[in-house]
């Protein structure tokens, strides 16, 4: 059971859809899927080498109430970072979700 008092952070979940222009080209369009309260737990921090530059990485667990249609292609916006969803677990009988996500500076 999710205790409402633990959902003390606001997060934004965005989805990316592909739009076709009049000229026939495609463009990715980002839109807000949901703004929800969440419990956020930091799991780890680290570093990753991307394009010969060292970047900080953050892994956190986001617990939210059940949200229909949620998928791992969506992004979480929280704490001035963009978080990629690594995995989605369902709590109980559609009580909520636990999202494991990673952000890179």
N, CA, C and O of each residue as an XYZ file, in Angstrom:
420
protein
N       0.846     -1.188      0.000
C       0.000      0.000      0.000
C       0.882      1.239      0.000
O       1.851      1.332      0.753
N       0.532      2.174     -0.848
C       1.284      3.415     -0.935
C       0.703      4.419      0.057
O      -0.492      4.713      0.031
N       1.557      4.938      0.923
C       1.161      5.951      1.882
C       1.221      7.311      1.181
O       2.282      7.707      0.699
N       0.111      8.017      1.119
C       0.045      9.296      0.398
C       1.067     10.298      0.915
O       1.560     11.121      0.144
N       1.392     10.250      2.191
C       2.368     11.173      2.769
C       3.773     10.973      2.229
O       4.596     11.888      2.283
N       4.056      9.780      1.707
C       5.384      9.506      1.148
C       5.549     10.080     -0.263
O       6.673     10.257     -0.733
N       4.446     10.367     -0.928
C       4.492     10.911     -2.285
C       4.657     12.429     -2.195
O       3.733     13.188     -2.486
N       5.856     12.851     -1.784
C       6.085     14.255     -1.445
C       6.884     15.052     -2.479
O       7.299     16.177     -2.203
N       7.101     14.488     -3.651
C       7.802     15.184     -4.728
C       6.927     15.178     -5.976
O       6.236     14.195     -6.244
N       6.950     16.250     -6.730
C       6.196     16.318     -7.982
C       7.126     16.004     -9.147
O       8.219     16.562     -9.250
N       6.686     15.110    -10.020
C       7.457     14.784    -11.215
C       6.576     14.980    -12.442
O       5.348     14.945    -12.357
N       7.218     15.184    -13.571
C       6.516     15.285    -14.851
C       6.974     14.122    -15.708
O       8.171     13.865    -15.834
N       6.021     13.421    -16.294
C       6.324     12.331    -17.212
C       5.929     12.801    -18.602
O       4.790     13.206    -18.837
N       6.904     12.740    -19.533
C       6.651     13.181    -20.904
C       6.783     12.005    -21.860
O       7.557     11.075    -21.632
N       6.010     12.072    -22.931
C       6.091     11.065    -23.982
C       6.534     11.736    -25.275
O       6.296     12.924    -25.491
N       7.178     10.956    -26.125
C       7.618     11.453    -27.419
C       6.802     10.746    -28.489
O       6.730      9.518    -28.524
N       6.189     11.538    -29.360
C       5.448     10.971    -30.481
C       6.058     11.487    -31.775
O       6.642     12.570    -31.815
N       5.915     10.711    -32.807
C       6.460     11.087    -34.097
C       5.377     11.768    -34.923
O       4.276     11.242    -35.082
N       5.703     12.931    -35.440
C       4.760     13.702    -36.246
C       5.277     13.773    -37.675
O       6.480     13.906    -37.898
N       4.379     13.685    -38.631
C       4.749     13.756    -40.045
C       4.382     15.146    -40.573
O       3.240     15.590    -40.460
N       5.375     15.814    -41.146
C       5.151     17.162    -41.675
C       4.475     17.084    -43.043
O       4.351     16.007    -43.626
N       4.039     18.240    -43.545
C       3.410     18.319    -44.870
C       4.362     17.854    -45.976
O       3.928     17.342    -47.008
N       5.662     18.039    -45.745
C       6.663     17.650    -46.734
C       6.994     16.156    -46.661
O       7.749     15.643    -47.487
N       6.431     15.469    -45.679
C       6.654     14.026    -45.549
C       7.759     13.650    -44.584
O       7.999     12.462    -44.370
N       8.434     14.615    -44.000
C       9.480     14.328    -43.013
C       8.883     14.038    -41.652
O       7.720     14.351    -41.395
N       9.671     13.446    -40.792
C       9.187     13.149    -39.443
C       9.911     14.005    -38.416
O      11.086     14.336    -38.572
N       9.191     14.351    -37.377
C       9.717     15.138    -36.276
C       9.235     14.529    -34.974
O       8.075     14.133    -34.864
N      10.126     14.448    -33.977
C       9.714     13.981    -32.657
C       9.103     15.145    -31.885
O       9.700     16.216    -31.776
N       7.914     14.922    -31.357
C       7.201     15.939    -30.590
C       7.047     15.431    -29.159
O       6.534     14.335    -28.930
N       7.495     16.235    -28.206
C       7.417     15.864    -26.802
C       6.209     16.533    -26.165
O       5.959     17.718    -26.384
N       5.452     15.761    -25.368
C       4.285     16.333    -24.687
C       4.176     15.746    -23.287
O       4.655     14.644    -23.017
N       3.542     16.495    -22.415
C       3.355     16.035    -21.032
C       2.301     14.941    -21.021
O       1.186     15.131    -21.507
N       2.664     13.794    -20.461
C       1.750     12.669    -20.320
C       1.031     12.751    -18.971
O      -0.171     12.503    -18.878
N       1.793     13.105    -17.923
C       1.198     13.210    -16.587
C       2.100     14.021    -15.665
O       3.324     14.000    -15.798
N       1.490     14.725    -14.742
C       2.192     15.363    -13.634
C       1.671     14.694    -12.381
O       0.486     14.798    -12.065
N       2.555     14.001    -11.657
C       2.101     13.167    -10.543
C       3.004     13.337     -9.320
O       4.182     13.671     -9.452
N       2.445     13.107     -8.132
C       3.285     13.075     -6.933
C       4.044     11.752     -6.876
O       3.550     10.720     -7.331
N       5.247     11.797     -6.314
C       6.080     10.596     -6.267
C       6.922     10.562     -5.001
O       7.200     11.585     -4.374
N       7.315      9.348     -4.656
C       8.332      9.137     -3.632
C       9.620      8.895     -4.403
O       9.674      8.020     -5.267
N      10.659      9.668     -4.095
C      11.917      9.559     -4.831
C      13.012      9.093     -3.884
O      13.253      9.699     -2.839
N      13.674      7.998     -4.272
C      14.762      7.447     -3.475
C      16.011      7.348     -4.342
O      16.010      6.681     -5.376
N      17.074      8.017     -3.910
C      18.341      7.943     -4.629
C      18.961      6.566     -4.386
O      19.045      6.105     -3.248
N      19.391      5.920     -5.464
C      19.989      4.593     -5.341
C      21.503      4.666     -5.477
O      22.230      4.102     -4.659
N      21.982      5.361     -6.511
C      23.434      5.446     -6.690
C      23.813      6.642     -7.543
O      22.994      7.195     -8.278
N      25.066      7.023     -7.428
C      25.655      8.033     -8.296
C      26.936      7.448     -8.854
O      27.542      6.563     -8.250
N      27.338      7.939     -9.992
C      28.559      7.425    -10.592
C      29.030      8.332    -11.690
O      28.621      9.489    -11.787
N      29.903      7.788    -12.525
C      30.434      8.549    -13.642
C      30.448      7.671    -14.879
O      30.591      6.451    -14.791
N      30.299      8.306    -16.029
C      30.315      7.593    -17.306
C      31.059      8.446    -18.321
O      30.908      9.667    -18.358
N      31.854      7.792    -19.135
C      32.595      8.477    -20.188
C      31.757      8.480    -21.459
O      31.482      7.425    -22.032
N      31.348      9.679    -21.900
C      30.575      9.842    -23.128
C      31.293     10.830    -24.022
O      31.522     11.972    -23.621
N      31.648     10.420    -25.212
C      32.356     11.284    -26.176
C      33.618     11.893    -25.558
O      33.887     13.084    -25.715
N      34.378     11.065    -24.860
C      35.632     11.473    -24.211
C      35.459     12.535    -23.141
O      36.411     13.244    -22.814
N      34.249     12.656    -22.588
C      33.979     13.591    -21.502
C      33.345     12.806    -20.356
O      32.429     12.015    -20.576
N      33.829     13.024    -19.143
C      33.303     12.334    -17.974
C      32.028     13.026    -17.496
O      32.039     14.228    -17.231
N      30.932     12.277    -17.386
C      29.639     12.813    -16.965
C      29.190     12.124    -15.682
O      29.461     10.940    -15.481
N      28.506     12.863    -14.819
C      27.924     12.278    -13.620
C      26.645     11.535    -13.975
O      25.875     11.991    -14.820
N      26.415     10.392    -13.334
C      25.177      9.632    -13.541
C      24.468      9.469    -12.205
O      25.102      9.374    -11.154
N      23.160      9.438    -12.264
C      22.332      9.304    -11.063
C      21.274      8.245    -11.335
O      20.627      8.263    -12.382
N      21.101      7.338    -10.410
C      20.055      6.327    -10.520
C      19.129      6.490     -9.320
O      19.583      6.555     -8.177
N      17.824      6.557     -9.592
C      16.840      6.731     -8.527
C      15.628      5.844     -8.775
O      15.379      5.380     -9.888
N      14.890      5.629     -7.701
C      13.650      4.859     -7.755
C      12.505      5.830     -7.490
O      12.494      6.536     -6.482
N      11.541      5.856     -8.410
C      10.366      6.719     -8.303
C       9.146      5.837     -8.060
O       8.845      4.959     -8.869
N       8.445      6.061     -6.954
C       7.221      5.318     -6.666
C       6.041      6.259     -6.889
O       5.978      7.344     -6.310
N       5.099      5.824     -7.744
C       3.926      6.645     -8.072
C       2.672      5.777     -8.011
O       2.757      4.550     -7.990
N       1.519      6.419     -7.982
C       0.265      5.674     -8.090
C       0.153      5.099     -9.501
O       0.816      5.579    -10.420
N      -0.682      4.077     -9.677
C      -0.805      3.394    -10.959
C      -1.182      4.394    -12.053
O      -2.034      5.262    -11.858
N      -0.531      4.252    -13.201
C      -0.746      5.157    -14.324
C      -0.886      4.322    -15.590
O       0.083      3.718    -16.050
N      -2.074      4.289    -16.146
C      -2.341      3.503    -17.349
C      -1.524      4.023    -18.528
O      -1.414      5.232    -18.734
N      -0.955      3.103    -19.295
C      -0.241      3.473    -20.511
C       1.214      3.837    -20.326
O       1.885      4.186    -21.297
N       1.718      3.766    -19.116
C       3.109      4.108    -18.841
C       4.038      3.139    -19.562
O       3.790      1.934    -19.566
N       5.122      3.659    -20.181
C       6.090      2.773    -20.837
C       7.501      3.330    -20.705
O       7.693      4.493    -20.348
N       8.487      2.482    -20.997
C       9.886      2.848    -20.777
C      10.448      3.810    -21.823
O      11.598      4.232    -21.705
N       9.676      4.162    -22.832
C      10.122      5.162    -23.807
C       9.874      6.582    -23.289
O      10.396      7.549    -23.843
N       9.084      6.698    -22.234
C       8.776      8.000    -21.656
C       9.957      8.502    -20.828
O      10.840      7.725    -20.464
N       9.971      9.788    -20.535
C      11.023     10.415    -19.745
C      10.411     11.055    -18.503
O       9.269     11.513    -18.519
N      11.195     11.076    -17.427
C      10.791     11.731    -16.185
C      11.582     13.034    -16.075
O      12.792     13.053    -16.301
N      10.902     14.106    -15.732
C      11.550     15.389    -15.491
C      11.422     15.687    -14.004
O      10.323     15.871    -13.480
N      12.584     15.730    -13.329
C      12.599     15.941    -11.880
C      13.961     16.519    -11.495
O      14.989     16.093    -12.023
N      13.970     17.457    -10.604
C      15.190     18.019    -10.031
C      16.111     18.585    -11.130
O      17.326     18.398    -11.084
N      15.529     19.264    -12.095
C      16.252     19.881    -13.216
C      17.035     18.864    -14.048
O      18.019     19.219    -14.698
N      16.604     17.606    -14.028
C      17.249     16.559    -14.815
C      16.203     15.817    -15.640
O      15.019     15.792    -15.306
N      16.682     15.214    -16.731
C      15.836     14.354    -17.551
C      16.245     12.915    -17.239
O      17.408     12.541    -17.391
N      15.272     12.115    -16.803
C      15.533     10.749    -16.367
C      14.993      9.755    -17.393
O      13.831      9.833    -17.791
N      15.833      8.832    -17.812
C      15.420      7.746    -18.708
C      14.919      6.584    -17.855
O      15.590      6.166    -16.912
N      13.746      6.067    -18.186
C      13.171      4.966    -17.427
C      13.855      3.668    -17.842
O      13.827      3.289    -19.013
N      14.466      2.993    -16.875
C      15.159      1.731    -17.125
C      14.231      0.538    -16.960
O      14.309     -0.427    -17.721
N      13.346      0.605    -15.956
C      12.398     -0.492    -15.731
C      11.150      0.022    -15.023
O      11.169      1.051    -14.347
N      10.058     -0.736    -15.204
C       8.773     -0.401    -14.591
C       8.247     -1.645    -13.910
O       8.104     -2.693    -14.540
N       7.958     -1.533    -12.619
C       7.361     -2.646    -11.872
C       5.997     -2.195    -11.349
O       5.816     -1.038    -10.970
N       5.049     -3.121    -11.335
C       3.703     -2.822    -10.832
C       3.622     -3.253     -9.380
O       4.030     -4.361     -9.031
N       3.092     -2.376     -8.529
C       2.896     -2.695     -7.117
C       1.517     -3.286     -6.901
O       0.521     -2.758     -7.397
N       1.459     -4.372     -6.166
C       0.178     -4.977     -5.811
C      -0.702     -5.227     -7.015
O      -0.215     -5.578     -8.091
N      -1.982     -5.048     -6.836
C      -2.957     -5.206     -7.919
C      -3.258     -3.848     -8.526
O      -4.295     -3.240     -8.262
N      -2.323     -3.389     -9.348
C      -2.421     -2.077    -10.000
C      -2.541     -0.927     -9.003
O      -3.242      0.056     -9.246
N      -1.841     -1.071     -7.875
C      -1.852     -0.020     -6.869
C      -0.931      1.129     -7.251
O      -1.245      2.297     -7.025
N       0.209      0.780     -7.832
C       1.177      1.797     -8.191
C       2.282      1.241     -9.055
O       2.262      0.074     -9.446
N       3.242      2.088     -9.347
C       4.404      1.690    -10.135
C       5.673      2.067     -9.382
O       5.705      3.056     -8.649
N       6.709      1.271     -9.573
C       8.053      1.635     -9.139
C       8.871      1.751    -10.414
O       9.025      0.787    -11.163
N       9.395      2.953    -10.645
C      10.175      3.234    -11.856
C      11.630      3.366    -11.472
O      11.970      4.177    -10.610
N      12.488      2.595    -12.088
C      13.924      2.747    -11.929
C      14.393      3.611    -13.083
O      14.141      3.286    -14.244
N      15.076      4.714    -12.776
C      15.442      5.659    -13.835
C      16.848      6.197    -13.618
O      17.372      6.206    -12.504
N      17.445      6.648    -14.727
C      18.801      7.162    -14.697
C      18.867      8.519    -15.383
O      18.236      8.734    -16.418
N      19.637      9.433    -14.797
C      19.885     10.746    -15.396
C      21.391     10.911    -15.572
O      22.178     10.437    -14.752
N      21.780     11.586    -16.645
C      23.191     11.849    -16.924
C      23.366     13.359    -17.055
O      22.619     14.028    -17.769
N      24.376     13.882    -16.345
C      24.680     15.324    -16.454
C      25.333     15.628    -17.772
O      25.662     16.782    -18.046
